[in-house]
Amino acid sequence: MDNFDTFERLPFAAASIGQVHSAVLAAHASPTGAPARVAVKVQFPNIVNSIASDLGYVKMLLTAGALLPRGLFLDRTIAVM
């Protein structure tokens, strides 16, 4: 929290993988050298495990249902995502 002059603990927006907080970036941490109002996205703990699990289910469904377009390399596509 040393990089912020202020940080609103109550998020102003939320999504499936995290929350968005309002803050003021401290001058020493700002690329302009001046304090700046910013939005800070904070991911929920262990969200990477949840995303990996979801992608595994998608892979299973697409493979089992023979729904893959010809020439799509699913493992590579998932790795890129």
C-alpha positions as CSV (number, residue, x, y, z in Angstrom):
1,M,0.0,0.0,0.0
2,D,3.1,2.3,0.0
3,N,2.4,3.1,-3.6
4,F,-0.9,4.8,-2.9
5,D,-1.8,8.1,-1.1
6,T,-5.4,6.8,-0.7
7,F,-7.0,3.4,-1.4
8,E,-10.8,2.9,-1.1
9,R,-11.3,-0.5,0.7
10,L,-14.8,-0.7,-0.6
11,P,-14.8,-1.7,-4.3
12,F,-16.8,0.3,-6.8
13,A,-17.1,-2.6,-9.2
14,A,-16.8,-6.4,-9.1
15,A,-16.6,-9.2,-11.6
16,S,-16.2,-12.9,-11.5
17,I,-12.4,-12.8,-11.0
18,G,-11.9,-9.8,-8.8
19,Q,-12.9,-6.3,-7.6
20,V,-12.1,-2.8,-8.7
21,H,-11.1,-0.1,-6.2
22,S,-10.6,3.6,-6.5
23,A,-7.2,5.0,-5.3
24,V,-4.7,7.8,-5.7
25,L,-1.3,6.7,-6.9
26,A,1.5,8.3,-4.9
27,A,3.8,10.7,-6.8
28,H,6.8,8.4,-6.3
29,A,5.0,5.5,-7.9
30,S,3.4,7.5,-10.7
31,P,4.9,7.5,-14.2
32,T,4.3,11.3,-14.4
33,G,5.8,12.0,-11.0
34,A,2.5,13.5,-9.8
35,P,-0.2,11.9,-7.8
36,A,-2.9,10.3,-10.1
37,R,-6.4,8.9,-9.6
38,V,-6.4,5.3,-10.7
39,A,-8.6,2.2,-10.7
40,V,-7.0,-0.8,-9.2
41,K,-8.2,-4.3,-10.1
42,V,-7.6,-6.8,-7.3
43,Q,-7.9,-10.5,-8.3
44,F,-9.5,-12.9,-5.9
45,P,-7.0,-15.3,-4.2
46,N,-6.4,-18.5,-6.1
47,I,-8.5,-17.4,-9.1
48,V,-5.9,-19.0,-11.4
49,N,-6.9,-22.4,-10.1
50,S,-10.6,-21.7,-10.8
51,I,-9.8,-20.5,-14.3
52,A,-7.6,-23.6,-15.0
53,S,-10.5,-25.8,-13.8
54,D,-13.0,-24.0,-16.0
55,L,-10.7,-24.4,-19.0
56,G,-10.4,-28.1,-18.3
57,Y,-14.1,-28.5,-18.4
58,V,-14.4,-26.6,-21.7
59,K,-11.7,-28.7,-23.2
60,M,-13.4,-31.9,-22.1
61,L,-16.8,-30.8,-23.5
62,L,-15.4,-29.7,-26.8
63,T,-13.3,-32.8,-27.2
64,A,-16.1,-35.2,-26.1
65,G,-18.7,-33.5,-28.2
66,A,-16.5,-33.4,-31.3
67,L,-17.2,-29.7,-31.6
68,L,-13.7,-28.5,-32.5
69,P,-13.2,-26.8,-35.8
70,R,-10.8,-28.6,-38.1
71,G,-7.2,-27.4,-37.6
72,L,-7.8,-26.0,-34.1
73,F,-5.1,-27.1,-31.7
74,L,-7.0,-26.9,-28.4
75,D,-4.1,-27.3,-26.1
76,R,-2.2,-24.5,-27.7
77,T,-5.3,-22.3,-27.7
78,I,-5.9,-22.9,-24.0
79,A,-2.2,-22.2,-23.2
80,V,-2.4,-18.9,-25.0
81,M,-5.6,-17.9,-23.2
